Amino acid sequence: MYKVPGTGVAAGTGVGSLAATGAGVTWWVVAAVVLLLAGVFLTHAARRRRMRPDA
């Protein structure tokens, strides 16, 4: 019988719900850090661009 991915795991159960996706916790931590750094970089670049006087 076909089992729907993620069944039997309640939302918000932490590591159990992450494991239900098939990806390791390390992958999720790396992805979160990369996205966080990208957001910080883009925010910094946008602020710097706004503060630069028009020439």
PyMOL CGO cylinders between C-alpha atoms (Angstrom):
from pymol import cmd
from pymol.cgo import CYLINDER

trace = [
    CYLINDER, 0.00, 0.00, 0.00, 1.19, 3.52, -0.81, 0.3, 1, 1, 1, 1, 1, 1,
    CYLINDER, 1.19, 3.52, -0.81, 2.17, 5.66, 2.15, 0.3, 1, 1, 1, 1, 1, 1,
    CYLINDER, 2.17, 5.66, 2.15, 1.75, 9.41, 1.76, 0.3, 1, 1, 1, 1, 1, 1,
    CYLINDER, 1.75, 9.41, 1.76, 5.00, 11.20, 2.64, 0.3, 1, 1, 1, 1, 1, 1,
    CYLINDER, 5.00, 11.20, 2.64, 4.81, 12.92, 6.01, 0.3, 1, 1, 1, 1, 1, 1,
    CYLINDER, 4.81, 12.92, 6.01, 1.89, 10.92, 7.37, 0.3, 1, 1, 1, 1, 1, 1,
    CYLINDER, 1.89, 10.92, 7.37, 2.14, 9.97, 10.98, 0.3, 1, 1, 1, 1, 1, 1,
    CYLINDER, 2.14, 9.97, 10.98, 4.27, 12.99, 11.82, 0.3, 1, 1, 1, 1, 1, 1,
    CYLINDER, 4.27, 12.99, 11.82, 2.50, 15.90, 13.46, 0.3, 1, 1, 1, 1, 1, 1,
    CYLINDER, 2.50, 15.90, 13.46, 3.41, 19.40, 12.37, 0.3, 1, 1, 1, 1, 1, 1,
    CYLINDER, 3.41, 19.40, 12.37, 5.83, 21.14, 14.68, 0.3, 1, 1, 1, 1, 1, 1,
    CYLINDER, 5.83, 21.14, 14.68, 7.36, 18.02, 16.19, 0.3, 1, 1, 1, 1, 1, 1,
    CYLINDER, 7.36, 18.02, 16.19, 10.89, 19.21, 15.49, 0.3, 1, 1, 1, 1, 1, 1,
    CYLINDER, 10.89, 19.21, 15.49, 13.47, 16.76, 14.20, 0.3, 1, 1, 1, 1, 1, 1,
    CYLINDER, 13.47, 16.76, 14.20, 10.85, 14.10, 13.50, 0.3, 1, 1, 1, 1, 1, 1,
    CYLINDER, 10.85, 14.10, 13.50, 9.07, 16.31, 10.99, 0.3, 1, 1, 1, 1, 1, 1,
    CYLINDER, 9.07, 16.31, 10.99, 12.35, 17.27, 9.35, 0.3, 1, 1, 1, 1, 1, 1,
    CYLINDER, 12.35, 17.27, 9.35, 13.33, 13.63, 9.06, 0.3, 1, 1, 1, 1, 1, 1,
    CYLINDER, 13.33, 13.63, 9.06, 9.97, 12.88, 7.40, 0.3, 1, 1, 1, 1, 1, 1,
    CYLINDER, 9.97, 12.88, 7.40, 11.06, 14.96, 4.39, 0.3, 1, 1, 1, 1, 1, 1,
    CYLINDER, 11.06, 14.96, 4.39, 13.95, 12.58, 3.78, 0.3, 1, 1, 1, 1, 1, 1,
    CYLINDER, 13.95, 12.58, 3.78, 16.64, 15.21, 4.30, 0.3, 1, 1, 1, 1, 1, 1,
    CYLINDER, 16.64, 15.21, 4.30, 19.08, 15.17, 7.18, 0.3, 1, 1, 1, 1, 1, 1,
    CYLINDER, 19.08, 15.17, 7.18, 19.06, 17.85, 9.85, 0.3, 1, 1, 1, 1, 1, 1,
    CYLINDER, 19.06, 17.85, 9.85, 22.52, 18.98, 8.75, 0.3, 1, 1, 1, 1, 1, 1,
    CYLINDER, 22.52, 18.98, 8.75, 21.18, 19.82, 5.29, 0.3, 1, 1, 1, 1, 1, 1,
    CYLINDER, 21.18, 19.82, 5.29, 18.43, 21.98, 6.82, 0.3, 1, 1, 1, 1, 1, 1,
    CYLINDER, 18.43, 21.98, 6.82, 20.92, 23.81, 9.05, 0.3, 1, 1, 1, 1, 1, 1,
    CYLINDER, 20.92, 23.81, 9.05, 23.23, 24.51, 6.10, 0.3, 1, 1, 1, 1, 1, 1,
    CYLINDER, 23.23, 24.51, 6.10, 20.30, 25.72, 3.98, 0.3, 1, 1, 1, 1, 1, 1,
    CYLINDER, 20.30, 25.72, 3.98, 19.13, 28.03, 6.79, 0.3, 1, 1, 1, 1, 1, 1,
    CYLINDER, 19.13, 28.03, 6.79, 22.61, 29.54, 7.23, 0.3, 1, 1, 1, 1, 1, 1,
    CYLINDER, 22.61, 29.54, 7.23, 23.00, 30.12, 3.48, 0.3, 1, 1, 1, 1, 1, 1,
    CYLINDER, 23.00, 30.12, 3.48, 19.59, 31.80, 3.25, 0.3, 1, 1, 1, 1, 1, 1,
    CYLINDER, 19.59, 31.80, 3.25, 20.34, 33.92, 6.31, 0.3, 1, 1, 1, 1, 1, 1,
    CYLINDER, 20.34, 33.92, 6.31, 23.68, 35.09, 4.90, 0.3, 1, 1, 1, 1, 1, 1,
    CYLINDER, 23.68, 35.09, 4.90, 22.08, 35.86, 1.53, 0.3, 1, 1, 1, 1, 1, 1,
    CYLINDER, 22.08, 35.86, 1.53, 19.40, 37.94, 3.24, 0.3, 1, 1, 1, 1, 1, 1,
    CYLINDER, 19.40, 37.94, 3.24, 21.96, 39.87, 5.30, 0.3, 1, 1, 1, 1, 1, 1,
    CYLINDER, 21.96, 39.87, 5.30, 24.06, 40.54, 2.20, 0.3, 1, 1, 1, 1, 1, 1,
    CYLINDER, 24.06, 40.54, 2.20, 21.09, 41.75, 0.14, 0.3, 1, 1, 1, 1, 1, 1,
    CYLINDER, 21.09, 41.75, 0.14, 19.83, 43.95, 2.98, 0.3, 1, 1, 1, 1, 1, 1,
    CYLINDER, 19.83, 43.95, 2.98, 23.29, 45.48, 3.44, 0.3, 1, 1, 1, 1, 1, 1,
    CYLINDER, 23.29, 45.48, 3.44, 23.65, 46.13, -0.30, 0.3, 1, 1, 1, 1, 1, 1,
    CYLINDER, 23.65, 46.13, -0.30, 20.20, 47.75, -0.52, 0.3, 1, 1, 1, 1, 1, 1,
    CYLINDER, 20.20, 47.75, -0.52, 20.86, 50.01, 2.45, 0.3, 1, 1, 1, 1, 1, 1,
    CYLINDER, 20.86, 50.01, 2.45, 24.25, 51.05, 1.10, 0.3, 1, 1, 1, 1, 1, 1,
    CYLINDER, 24.25, 51.05, 1.10, 22.70, 51.84, -2.27, 0.3, 1, 1, 1, 1, 1, 1,
    CYLINDER, 22.70, 51.84, -2.27, 20.00, 54.02, -0.66, 0.3, 1, 1, 1, 1, 1, 1,
    CYLINDER, 20.00, 54.02, -0.66, 22.49, 55.95, 1.47, 0.3, 1, 1, 1, 1, 1, 1,
    CYLINDER, 22.49, 55.95, 1.47, 24.77, 56.74, -1.47, 0.3, 1, 1, 1, 1, 1, 1,
    CYLINDER, 24.77, 56.74, -1.47, 24.12, 60.30, -2.73, 0.3, 1, 1, 1, 1, 1, 1,
    CYLINDER, 24.12, 60.30, -2.73, 23.06, 60.60, -6.36, 0.3, 1, 1, 1, 1, 1, 1,
    CYLINDER, 23.06, 60.60, -6.36, 25.91, 61.79, -8.52, 0.3, 1, 1, 1, 1, 1, 1,
]
cmd.load_cgo(trace, "trace")
